[in-house]
């Protein structure tokens, strides 16, 4: 969607809020909060101490919650993409 908006490749970042802004995607406050949390998943995977703390946080319930949220965001983005 960034390419469609700017004609350029997306930057090599994982900040989902910034990427949404660059793609001119309007997100709700709730979606922005979820994108911020999901962005942290990438950071958590890079650093050993943060990775371990994230691992401890990832209970079955936590994982199922964010899996559902990610799926909903993906389907919403897919619908937005088809509009453009």
Protein Blocks (a to p, Z undefined) as FASTA:
>chain_A
ZZmmnopacdddfbfklmmmmnopacdfklmmmmmmmmmmmmmmmpmklmmmmmmmmcfk
lmmmmmmmmmmmmmmmmmmmmmZZ
